[in-house]
Amino acid sequence: MSLNTPSPSALEEAPFPCVHWIEAEQNQSARWRSESAAPPPKRVVLADDRMSADTAYRLACEGTGLLWRGDYQNARHLVQALARRNDRKTRKNSATPAEAFNLHRQAQAQRARVLASVLIPLNADHTIPLRRAPDAQQACVEAYGLGSEASVVSLRELLGLIGAHEWRKKGVEIPFLKARIHPHYGVFSPVRGEYIDLLAKAPLPANKALAFDIGTGTGVIAAVLARRGVSRVVGTDQDPRALACARENIDRLGLSAKVDIVQADMFPEDRAPLIVCNPPWVPARPSSPIEHAVYDPDSRMLKGFLNGLAAHLEPGGEGWLIMSDLAEHLGLRSRAELQAAIDGAGLTIIARLDVKPHHPKATDDNDPLHVARQAELTSLWRLGVRA
């Protein structure tokens, strides 16, 4: 791989961050890629198969980036070795569920920083100039677009890109649709199937002419509503990746005549007899783009949906809020706060359907949030406008 060193003025004008290191006694630079917007490491050293895991772990804990020049598969083994060393740390005890959550997030962040220290070079065409490297070009194109210059990325992120590419090819089976939904990179996968089950059995309003799906993501909710007999569904999202993903899934399912995917912040224009929203469930700050589907600072989307619902519902219409109560069990939001938000928006609760989650973490005793997850319920709240 040949990386040219830009002039200082060129670096200042670069529209993206760069990572710097010394190689063969020459200053080197390359574009830095990070989907989580993490800054490039300030210090980077070359590393290869001769570096011990203990040395790598010490450097990683110091914040040093390890630009890999050895065998690609050995770099993967090194990341696994770093994970084992990091996970040996004694877990801190917590007095409250909220403290347990905060300590868990801190530990996750520290683990992510350590594992992200192993850096992989990419050629301008997204090929990996290392021995036994996989063909990750398509995975990189799906996340980054077509390449135009050499770059450096953490191996942890690159593995995430490759995994997302495989998910996109394979898809997620949705039994109600008797089909698969194919999530794109950066778009949350509908692996929590219990909310689809709630959506599939909740009684539809008498008027099935139109429904809005707020924050459509993969388009799975819009597809379920269309398959249930809603004549026209409008799915909205702000994220270009989600919009492209939803449109592709709707096309694949043969529902393009019934479902429109539009770019909007929350609600589209007009009113509908049914409006559905599955907002992020936990009021906390996301640390990567994919976490926006789970973490929502200050419950922005939840509050936006509730406060805008009355103005967009047709008379006698319903708003369906699909949400887990995990935040309540973590002490991050109380049921009284949710009730107050519903009341304050001029809404009333028509009914609520509940289901226990059946994802693996719900039964994992080693999960630091196990107590909260064990008590968790996912609910579909049927809301109407208060008379």
Secondary structure by P-SEA (a helix, b strand, c coil): cbbbbbcaaaaaaccbbbbbbbcccbbbbcbbbbccccccccbbbbbcccccaaaaaaaaaacccccccccaaaaaaaaaaaaaaaaccbbbbbccaaaaaaaaaaaaaaaaaaaacbbbbbcccccccccccccaaaaaaaccccccccccccaaaaaaaaaaaaaaaaccccccccbbbbbcccccccccaaaaaaaaccccccccccccccccccaaaaaaaaaacccbbbbbbccaaaaaaaaaaaaaacccccbbbbbccccccccccbbbbbccccccccccccccccccccaaaaaaaaaaccccccccbbbbbbbbccccccccccaaaaaaaaaaacccccbbbbbbbcccccccccccaaaaaaabbbbbbbccccc
